[in-house]
């Protein structure tokens, strides 16, 4: 069976990568808009309504506009922007989120694709909140270091143009404490307190690592590093795209010289989860390809789930 797919915003970083995934698929007919008509609302509406699945790879306002153009009840929208990640009526496109999430995605026609930072954070925290190990009212902080491709075309051009020595150093941002991923990081973990989130851009193209520090005495009584690791292992047992690495992962601490490789999942749709700990503290860490499981790969995975196909098809 063949499915008709349209990418609205096909020239952006996420849209281009989705096209790369779909190009190897014989079961997908990709609908394309003439570049000269990409701002023509009538032509976009025709293609959106003619698709079985339409990806919205657009800024938030444009994604909301595109969603309003869809009148065909059979068209499934998968929105890669932040516009609908906590919106009523939209299902969060993270199949591993909960036991019933795949079923919800399968039957939804409005699906929001998770953000890159939030994907790593949610996959770390949601099982621990659900297990009662991390209290829902705990003030949590997180740091994320990511490659510059996460900033889109303008940031990629800025880094690749060279000539600015300031770009050689890591660049913390989001200093207004209102990063656009924070609402979904709160809503989809079950936390009741917004996390204090610090993202950092580095001079490398892609790859992302999120770190969440925890003091064990602030967690539910009796929580140990072993219990944190066990909760993650149990939740993700059998998940093909999530690896829970050994507690205090020896390959990182010894063979890796104690340095964490944030690029180790690049070119995959995989997420690696870690628990590093001593007797009183734990450092939860997750890494992924910010253009793969952090964006385009996740969108294609969700499309596969929605269409009832093998989840890893094309990935």
C-alpha atoms as a printed R data frame, in Angstrom:
    type eleno elety resid chain resno       x      y      z
1   ATOM     1    CA   UNK     A     1   0.000  0.000  0.000
2   ATOM     2    CA   UNK     A     2   1.241  3.490 -0.837
3   ATOM     3    CA   UNK     A     3   0.760  6.574  1.354
4   ATOM     4    CA   UNK     A     4   0.764 10.187  0.200
5   ATOM     5    CA   UNK     A     5   2.974 12.426  2.341
6   ATOM     6    CA   UNK     A     6   3.475 16.191  2.203
7   ATOM     7    CA   UNK     A     7   6.149 18.144  4.064
8   ATOM     8    CA   UNK     A     8   5.071 21.751  4.596
9   ATOM     9    CA   UNK     A     9   8.358 23.525  5.154
10  ATOM    10    CA   UNK     A    10  10.381 21.151  3.022
11  ATOM    11    CA   UNK     A    11  13.411 23.456  2.760
12  ATOM    12    CA   UNK     A    12  14.141 23.689  6.489
13  ATOM    13    CA   UNK     A    13  16.594 21.479  8.387
14  ATOM    14    CA   UNK     A    14  13.896 19.153  9.746
15  ATOM    15    CA   UNK     A    15  11.982 19.019  6.470
16  ATOM    16    CA   UNK     A    16  15.073 18.184  4.441
17  ATOM    17    CA   UNK     A    17  15.993 15.350  6.797
18  ATOM    18    CA   UNK     A    18  12.451 13.925  6.644
19  ATOM    19    CA   UNK     A    19  12.740 13.913  2.850
20  ATOM    20    CA   UNK     A    20  15.998 11.978  3.163
21  ATOM    21    CA   UNK     A    21  14.263  9.337  5.282
22  ATOM    22    CA   UNK     A    22  11.321  9.105  2.881
23  ATOM    23    CA   UNK     A    23  13.442  8.964 -0.277
24  ATOM    24    CA   UNK     A    24  14.395  5.339  0.444
25  ATOM    25    CA   UNK     A    25  10.773  4.244  0.907
26  ATOM    26    CA   UNK     A    26   8.794  2.532 -1.849
27  ATOM    27    CA   UNK     A    27   5.570  2.767  0.150
28  ATOM    28    CA   UNK     A    28   5.601  6.593  0.235
29  ATOM    29    CA   UNK     A    29   4.552  9.023 -2.480
30  ATOM    30    CA   UNK     A    30   5.996 12.405 -1.579
31  ATOM    31    CA   UNK     A    31   3.889 15.387 -2.604
32  ATOM    32    CA   UNK     A    32   6.014 18.425 -3.433
33  ATOM    33    CA   UNK     A    33   5.128 22.062 -3.768
34  ATOM    34    CA   UNK     A    34   6.610 24.264 -6.471
35  ATOM    35    CA   UNK     A    35   9.161 26.474 -4.650
36  ATOM    36    CA   UNK     A    36   7.576 29.552 -6.204
37  ATOM    37    CA   UNK     A    37   4.211 28.629 -4.645
38  ATOM    38    CA   UNK     A    38   5.361 27.636 -1.151
39  ATOM    39    CA   UNK     A    39   3.651 30.726  0.322
40  ATOM    40    CA   UNK     A    40   0.498 30.201 -1.732
41  ATOM    41    CA   UNK     A    41  -2.126 29.259  0.873
42  ATOM    42    CA   UNK     A    42  -4.471 27.676 -1.688
43  ATOM    43    CA   UNK     A    43  -1.741 25.403 -3.088
44  ATOM    44    CA   UNK     A    44  -0.555 24.459  0.376
45  ATOM    45    CA   UNK     A    45  -4.141 23.677  1.396
46  ATOM    46    CA   UNK     A    46  -4.570 21.463 -1.678
47  ATOM    47    CA   UNK     A    47  -1.481 19.441 -0.822
48  ATOM    48    CA   UNK     A    48  -2.212 19.287  2.903
49  ATOM    49    CA   UNK     A    49  -5.711 17.964  2.267
50  ATOM    50    CA   UNK     A    50  -4.475 15.558 -0.389
51  ATOM    51    CA   UNK     A    51  -2.023 13.862  1.973
52  ATOM    52    CA   UNK     A    52  -2.507 10.863  4.225
53  ATOM    53    CA   UNK     A    53   0.179 12.371  6.471
54  ATOM    54    CA   UNK     A    54   1.448 15.959  6.443
55  ATOM    55    CA   UNK     A    55   4.494 17.100  8.389
56  ATOM    56    CA   UNK     A    56   4.532 20.730  9.515
57  ATOM    57    CA   UNK     A    57   8.166 21.881  9.617
58  ATOM    58    CA   UNK     A    58   7.364 25.515 10.181
59  ATOM    59    CA   UNK     A    59   7.611 28.311 12.759
60  ATOM    60    CA   UNK     A    60   4.855 28.180 15.364
61  ATOM    61    CA   UNK     A    61   2.548 30.797 13.823
62  ATOM    62    CA   UNK     A    62   2.848 29.247 10.374
63  ATOM    63    CA   UNK     A    63   2.172 25.785 11.803
64  ATOM    64    CA   UNK     A    64  -1.048 27.020 13.405
65  ATOM    65    CA   UNK     A    65  -2.048 28.579 10.094
66  ATOM    66    CA   UNK     A    66  -1.294 25.357  8.217
67  ATOM    67    CA   UNK     A    67  -3.350 23.319 10.679
68  ATOM    68    CA   UNK     A    68  -6.301 25.639 10.075
69  ATOM    69    CA   UNK     A    69  -6.119 24.913  6.337
70  ATOM    70    CA   UNK     A    70  -6.815 21.201  6.799
71  ATOM    71    CA   UNK     A    71 -10.437 20.223  6.289
72  ATOM    72    CA   UNK     A    72  -9.912 16.604  5.219
73  ATOM    73    CA   UNK     A    73 -10.727 14.444  8.273
74  ATOM    74    CA   UNK     A    74  -8.429 11.695  6.970
75  ATOM    75    CA   UNK     A    75  -5.285 13.837  6.878
76  ATOM    76    CA   UNK     A    76  -2.985 13.240  9.839
77  ATOM    77    CA   UNK     A    77  -0.855 16.243 10.827
78  ATOM    78    CA   UNK     A    78   2.494 15.733 12.555
79  ATOM    79    CA   UNK     A    79   3.652 19.146 13.751
80  ATOM    80    CA   UNK     A    80   7.399 19.541 14.344
81  ATOM    81    CA   UNK     A    81   7.014 23.043 15.805
82  ATOM    82    CA   UNK     A    82   6.333 23.881 19.466
83  ATOM    83    CA   UNK     A    83   2.873 25.214 18.629
84  ATOM    84    CA   UNK     A    84   0.835 22.190 19.728
85  ATOM    85    CA   UNK     A    85   3.015 20.188 22.149
86  ATOM    86    CA   UNK     A    86   0.775 20.912 25.111
87  ATOM    87    CA   UNK     A    87  -2.371 21.853 23.175
88  ATOM    88    CA   UNK     A    88  -5.698 20.123 23.881
89  ATOM    89    CA   UNK     A    89  -6.692 17.703 21.157
90  ATOM    90    CA   UNK     A    90  -3.107 16.995 20.087
91  ATOM    91    CA   UNK     A    91  -1.339 13.746 20.996
92  ATOM    92    CA   UNK     A    92   2.328 13.902 21.962
93  ATOM    93    CA   UNK     A    93   4.368 12.007 19.366
94  ATOM    94    CA   UNK     A    94   6.593  9.992 21.692
95  ATOM    95    CA   UNK     A    95   5.650  6.301 21.384
96  ATOM    96    CA   UNK     A    96   7.758  5.375 24.433
97  ATOM    97    CA   UNK     A    97   6.043  7.909 26.714
98  ATOM    98    CA   UNK     A    98   3.485  5.563 28.286
99  ATOM    99    CA   UNK     A    99   1.956  2.122 27.834
100 ATOM   100    CA   UNK     A   100  -0.999  3.467 25.827
101 ATOM   101    CA   UNK     A   101   0.878  6.094 23.791
102 ATOM   102    CA   UNK     A   102   1.245  4.026 20.634
103 ATOM   103    CA   UNK     A   103  -2.483  3.347 20.596
104 ATOM   104    CA   UNK     A   104  -3.186  7.054 21.039
105 ATOM   105    CA   UNK     A   105  -0.826  7.917 18.173
106 ATOM   106    CA   UNK     A   106  -2.361  5.217 15.981
107 ATOM   107    CA   UNK     A   107  -5.825  6.749 16.288
108 ATOM   108    CA   UNK     A   108  -4.876 10.452 16.337
109 ATOM   109    CA   UNK     A   109  -5.098 12.887 13.445
110 ATOM   110    CA   UNK     A   110  -3.269 15.683 15.273
111 ATOM   111    CA   UNK     A   111   0.171 14.734 16.602
112 ATOM   112    CA   UNK     A   112   2.845 17.051 18.009
113 ATOM   113    CA   UNK     A   113   6.467 16.019 17.502
114 ATOM   114    CA   UNK     A   114   8.645 16.410 20.637
115 ATOM   115    CA   UNK     A   115  11.545 18.846 20.812
116 ATOM   116    CA   UNK     A   116  15.145 17.638 20.929
117 ATOM   117    CA   UNK     A   117  16.039 18.788 24.462
118 ATOM   118    CA   UNK     A   118  12.673 17.773 25.842
119 ATOM   119    CA   UNK     A   119  12.830 14.286 24.291
120 ATOM   120    CA   UNK     A   120  15.962 13.462 26.272
121 ATOM   121    CA   UNK     A   121  14.639 15.074 29.465
122 ATOM   122    CA   UNK     A   122  11.218 13.415 29.320
123 ATOM   123    CA   UNK     A   123  12.609  9.968 28.586
124 ATOM   124    CA   UNK     A   124  14.832 10.302 31.669
125 ATOM   125    CA   UNK     A   125  12.269 11.707 34.104
126 ATOM   126    CA   UNK     A   126   8.867 10.294 33.167
127 ATOM   127    CA   UNK     A   127   9.563  6.706 34.335
128 ATOM   128    CA   UNK     A   128  11.001  7.970 37.621
129 ATOM   129    CA   UNK     A   129   8.024 10.215 38.343
130 ATOM   130    CA   UNK     A   130   5.622  7.406 37.394
131 ATOM   131    CA   UNK     A   131   7.488  5.012 39.708
132 ATOM   132    CA   UNK     A   132   7.200  7.464 42.596
133 ATOM   133    CA   UNK     A   133  10.967  7.796 42.965
134 ATOM   134    CA   UNK     A   134  11.118 11.456 41.881
135 ATOM   135    CA   UNK     A   135   8.405 13.494 43.627
136 ATOM   136    CA   UNK     A   136   6.224 15.411 41.184
137 ATOM   137    CA   UNK     A   137   6.769 18.609 43.173
138 ATOM   138    CA   UNK     A   138  10.592 18.333 43.141
139 ATOM   139    CA   UNK     A   139  12.376 21.384 41.667
140 ATOM   140    CA   UNK     A   140  14.544 19.808 38.971
141 ATOM   141    CA   UNK     A   141  17.321 21.394 36.932
142 ATOM   142    CA   UNK     A   142  18.780 20.249 33.622
143 ATOM   143    CA   UNK     A   143  21.621 21.218 31.307
144 ATOM   144    CA   UNK     A   144  21.686 20.324 27.622
145 ATOM   145    CA   UNK     A   145  24.611 20.671 25.237
146 ATOM   146    CA   UNK     A   146  23.749 20.430 21.569
147 ATOM   147    CA   UNK     A   147  25.265 20.812 18.129
148 ATOM   148    CA   UNK     A   148  24.624 23.989 16.195
149 ATOM   149    CA   UNK     A   149  22.314 22.310 13.652
150 ATOM   150    CA   UNK     A   150  19.588 22.584 16.295
151 ATOM   151    CA   UNK     A   151  19.473 26.319 15.614
152 ATOM   152    CA   UNK     A   152  18.356 25.843 12.012
153 ATOM   153    CA   UNK     A   153  19.686 27.308  8.780
154 ATOM   154    CA   UNK     A   154  20.773 30.706 10.118
155 ATOM   155    CA   UNK     A   155  22.817 29.238 12.946
156 ATOM   156    CA   UNK     A   156  24.335 26.591 10.651
157 ATOM   157    CA   UNK     A   157  25.389 29.344  8.233
158 ATOM   158    CA   UNK     A   158  26.813 31.383 11.120
159 ATOM   159    CA   UNK     A   159  29.008 28.536 12.356
160 ATOM   160    CA   UNK     A   160  30.082 27.318  8.942
161 ATOM   161    CA   UNK     A   161  30.965 30.808  7.699
162 ATOM   162    CA   UNK     A   162  33.734 31.066 10.305
163 ATOM   163    CA   UNK     A   163  35.530 34.272 11.203
164 ATOM   164    CA   UNK     A   164  33.995 34.688 14.675
165 ATOM   165    CA   UNK     A   165  36.248 33.446 17.479
166 ATOM   166    CA   UNK     A   166  33.370 33.637 19.966
167 ATOM   167    CA   UNK     A   167  31.839 30.589 18.312
168 ATOM   168    CA   UNK     A   168  34.808 28.453 19.344
169 ATOM   169    CA   UNK     A   169  33.539 28.385 22.928
170 ATOM   170    CA   UNK     A   170  30.291 26.754 24.150
171 ATOM   171    CA   UNK     A   171  27.417 29.253 24.160
172 ATOM   172    CA   UNK     A   172  24.831 29.025 26.961
173 ATOM   173    CA   UNK     A   173  21.476 30.529 26.031
174 ATOM   174    CA   UNK     A   174  17.849 30.562 27.186
175 ATOM   175    CA   UNK     A   175  18.909 32.964 29.918
176 ATOM   176    CA   UNK     A   176  15.468 34.535 30.144
177 ATOM   177    CA   UNK     A   177  14.469 31.172 31.693
178 ATOM   178    CA   UNK     A   178  11.611 30.789 29.242
179 ATOM   179    CA   UNK     A   179  12.957 28.238 26.760
180 ATOM   180    CA   UNK     A   180  10.221 27.012 24.444
181 ATOM   181    CA   UNK     A   181  10.717 23.342 25.441
182 ATOM   182    CA   UNK     A   182  10.024 23.917 29.147
183 ATOM   183    CA   UNK     A   183   6.198 23.605 28.944
184 ATOM   184    CA   UNK     A   184   6.394 20.138 27.332
185 ATOM   185    CA   UNK     A   185   9.235 19.142 29.687
186 ATOM   186    CA   UNK     A   186   6.872 19.859 32.555
187 ATOM   187    CA   UNK     A   187   3.609 18.527 31.137
188 ATOM   188    CA   UNK     A   188   4.876 15.218 29.793
189 ATOM   189    CA   UNK     A   189   7.042 14.191 32.741
190 ATOM   190    CA   UNK     A   190   4.276 14.641 35.309
191 ATOM   191    CA   UNK     A   191   6.321 17.261 37.161
192 ATOM   192    CA   UNK     A   192   4.314 20.017 38.816
193 ATOM   193    CA   UNK     A   193   7.234 22.460 39.043
194 ATOM   194    CA   UNK     A   194   8.822 23.878 35.903
195 ATOM   195    CA   UNK     A   195  12.406 22.616 35.563
196 ATOM   196    CA   UNK     A   196  15.239 25.130 35.596
197 ATOM   197    CA   UNK     A   197  16.718 24.487 32.165
198 ATOM   198    CA   UNK     A   198  20.094 25.591 30.735
199 ATOM   199    CA   UNK     A   199  20.758 24.785 27.054
200 ATOM   200    CA   UNK     A   200  24.240 25.232 25.547
201 ATOM   201    CA   UNK     A   201  25.325 25.287 21.880
202 ATOM   202    CA   UNK     A   202  28.738 23.871 20.975
203 ATOM   203    CA   UNK     A   203  30.894 23.978 17.856
204 ATOM   204    CA   UNK     A   204  29.882 20.599 16.455
205 ATOM   205    CA   UNK     A   205  27.181 19.923 13.880
206 ATOM   206    CA   UNK     A   206  24.858 17.544 15.687
207 ATOM   207    CA   UNK     A   207  24.449 15.439 18.789
208 ATOM   208    CA   UNK     A   208  22.835 16.299 22.115
209 ATOM   209    CA   UNK     A   209  23.346 15.394 25.759
210 ATOM   210    CA   UNK     A   210  21.017 16.308 28.635
211 ATOM   211    CA   UNK     A   211  22.164 16.093 32.273
212 ATOM   212    CA   UNK     A   212  19.806 16.071 35.283
213 ATOM   213    CA   UNK     A   213  21.493 16.204 38.727
214 ATOM   214    CA   UNK     A   214  19.661 14.718 41.707
215 ATOM   215    CA   UNK     A   215  20.361 14.619 45.443
216 ATOM   216    CA   UNK     A   216  19.129 11.274 46.745
217 ATOM   217    CA   UNK     A   217  17.939 12.771 50.039
218 ATOM   218    CA   UNK     A   218  15.459 14.921 48.072
219 ATOM   219    CA   UNK     A   219  13.909 11.866 46.424
220 ATOM   220    CA   UNK     A   220  11.347  9.466 47.859
221 ATOM   221    CA   UNK     A   221  12.688  7.743 50.990
222 ATOM   222    CA   UNK     A   222  14.683  4.635 50.155
223 ATOM   223    CA   UNK     A   223  15.524  5.685 46.602
224 ATOM   224    CA   UNK     A   224  18.947  4.435 45.546
225 ATOM   225    CA   UNK     A   225  20.902  4.687 42.294
226 ATOM   226    CA   UNK     A   226  20.041  1.026 41.715
227 ATOM   227    CA   UNK     A   227  16.316  1.782 41.963
228 ATOM   228    CA   UNK     A   228  16.610  4.700 39.547
229 ATOM   229    CA   UNK     A   229  18.413  2.496 37.050
230 ATOM   230    CA   UNK     A   230  15.954 -0.361 37.540
231 ATOM   231    CA   UNK     A   231  12.954  1.912 36.891
232 ATOM   232    CA   UNK     A   232  14.452  3.078 33.591
233 ATOM   233    CA   UNK     A   233  15.407 -0.469 32.596
234 ATOM   234    CA   UNK     A   234  11.936 -1.826 33.319
235 ATOM   235    CA   UNK     A   235  10.131  0.972 31.488
236 ATOM   236    CA   UNK     A   236  12.197  0.661 28.322
237 ATOM   237    CA   UNK     A   237  12.652 -3.104 28.194
238 ATOM   238    CA   UNK     A   238  12.052 -4.153 24.590
239 ATOM   239    CA   UNK     A   239  12.156 -0.618 23.173
240 ATOM   240    CA   UNK     A   240  14.204 -0.789 19.989
241 ATOM   241    CA   UNK     A   241  15.265  2.854 20.007
242 ATOM   242    CA   UNK     A   242  16.141  3.262 23.701
243 ATOM   243    CA   UNK     A   243  19.168  1.768 25.423
244 ATOM   244    CA   UNK     A   244  19.535  1.968 29.186
245 ATOM   245    CA   UNK     A   245  23.272  1.760 29.701
246 ATOM   246    CA   UNK     A   246  24.874 -0.034 32.669
247 ATOM   247    CA   UNK     A   247  24.780  1.727 36.018
248 ATOM   248    CA   UNK     A   248  27.891  3.936 36.321
249 ATOM   249    CA   UNK     A   249  28.663  2.908 32.748
250 ATOM   250    CA   UNK     A   250  32.217  1.525 32.720
251 ATOM   251    CA   UNK     A   251  32.730  2.318 29.038
252 ATOM   252    CA   UNK     A   252  32.277  6.007 29.816
253 ATOM   253    CA   UNK     A   253  34.135  6.087 33.127
254 ATOM   254    CA   UNK     A   254  37.058  3.896 32.082
255 ATOM   255    CA   UNK     A   255  37.436  3.326 28.345
256 ATOM   256    CA   UNK     A   256  35.959  6.771 27.687
257 ATOM   257    CA   UNK     A   257  38.389  8.398 30.074
258 ATOM   258    CA   UNK     A   258  35.512  9.877 32.033
259 ATOM   259    CA   UNK     A   259  34.393 12.048 29.117
260 ATOM   260    CA   UNK     A   260  30.800 11.773 27.886
261 ATOM   261    CA   UNK     A   261  30.435 11.562 24.104
262 ATOM   262    CA   UNK     A   262  27.327 13.552 23.157
263 ATOM   263    CA   UNK     A   263  27.741 12.550 19.482
264 ATOM   264    CA   UNK     A   264  27.674  8.774 19.977
265 ATOM   265    CA   UNK     A   265  24.059  8.424 18.755
266 ATOM   266    CA   UNK     A   266  24.565 10.520 15.628
267 ATOM   267    CA   UNK     A   267  23.163  8.985 12.473
268 ATOM   268    CA   UNK     A   268  20.710  6.844 14.437
269 ATOM   269    CA   UNK     A   269  17.220  7.111 15.885
270 ATOM   270    CA   UNK     A   270  18.554  5.862 19.214
271 ATOM   271    CA   UNK     A   271  18.549  7.363 22.706
272 ATOM   272    CA   UNK     A   272  21.088  6.232 25.319
273 ATOM   273    CA   UNK     A   273  20.160  6.709 28.995
274 ATOM   274    CA   UNK     A   274  22.670  6.692 31.863
275 ATOM   275    CA   UNK     A   275  22.728  6.825 35.650
276 ATOM   276    CA   UNK     A   276  26.032  7.911 37.185
277 ATOM   277    CA   UNK     A   277  25.981  8.018 40.982
278 ATOM   278    CA   UNK     A   278  27.694  7.876 44.332
279 ATOM   279    CA   UNK     A   279  26.146  7.206 47.745
280 ATOM   280    CA   UNK     A   280  24.351 10.565 47.951
281 ATOM   281    CA   UNK     A   281  23.957 11.941 44.443
282 ATOM   282    CA   UNK     A   282  22.957 10.816 40.965
283 ATOM   283    CA   UNK     A   283  23.550 12.326 37.542
284 ATOM   284    CA   UNK     A   284  21.002 11.217 34.959
285 ATOM   285    CA   UNK     A   285  22.169 11.654 31.366
286 ATOM   286    CA   UNK     A   286  20.650 11.084 27.944
287 ATOM   287    CA   UNK     A   287  22.068 11.505 24.477
288 ATOM   288    CA   UNK     A   288  20.541 11.475 21.006
289 ATOM   289    CA   UNK     A   289  20.948 12.854 17.502
290 ATOM   290    CA   UNK     A   290  19.127 16.182 17.638
291 ATOM   291    CA   UNK     A   291  18.201 15.810 13.949
292 ATOM   292    CA   UNK     A   292  17.250 12.131 14.367
293 ATOM   293    CA   UNK     A   293  15.321 11.045 17.456
294 ATOM   294    CA   UNK     A   294  15.360 14.715 18.440
295 ATOM   295    CA   UNK     A   295  13.435 15.844 15.350
296 ATOM   296    CA   UNK     A   296  13.039 14.192 11.927
297 ATOM   297    CA   UNK     A   297  13.648 10.593 12.972
298 ATOM   298    CA   UNK     A   298  11.072 10.898 15.730
299 ATOM   299    CA   UNK     A   299   8.562 12.333 13.243
300 ATOM   300    CA   UNK     A   300   9.022  9.422 10.827
301 ATOM   301    CA   UNK     A   301   8.836  6.910 13.697
302 ATOM   302    CA   UNK     A   302   5.551  8.461 14.775
303 ATOM   303    CA   UNK     A   303   4.230  8.359 11.206
304 ATOM   304    CA   UNK     A   304   5.052  4.650 11.064
305 ATOM   305    CA   UNK     A   305   3.166  4.049 14.311
306 ATOM   306    CA   UNK     A   306   0.166  6.035 13.078
307 ATOM   307    CA   UNK     A   307   0.026  4.110  9.803
308 ATOM   308    CA   UNK     A   308   0.363  0.747 11.544
309 ATOM   309    CA   UNK     A   309   3.723  0.014  9.928
310 ATOM   310    CA   UNK     A   310   6.933 -1.411 11.327
311 ATOM   311    CA   UNK     A   311   8.109  1.331 13.673
312 ATOM   312    CA   UNK     A   312  11.682  1.258 12.384
313 ATOM   313    CA   UNK     A   313  10.800  1.385  8.677
314 ATOM   314    CA   UNK     A   314  13.155  3.793  6.928
315 ATOM   315    CA   UNK     A   315  15.066  4.508 10.121
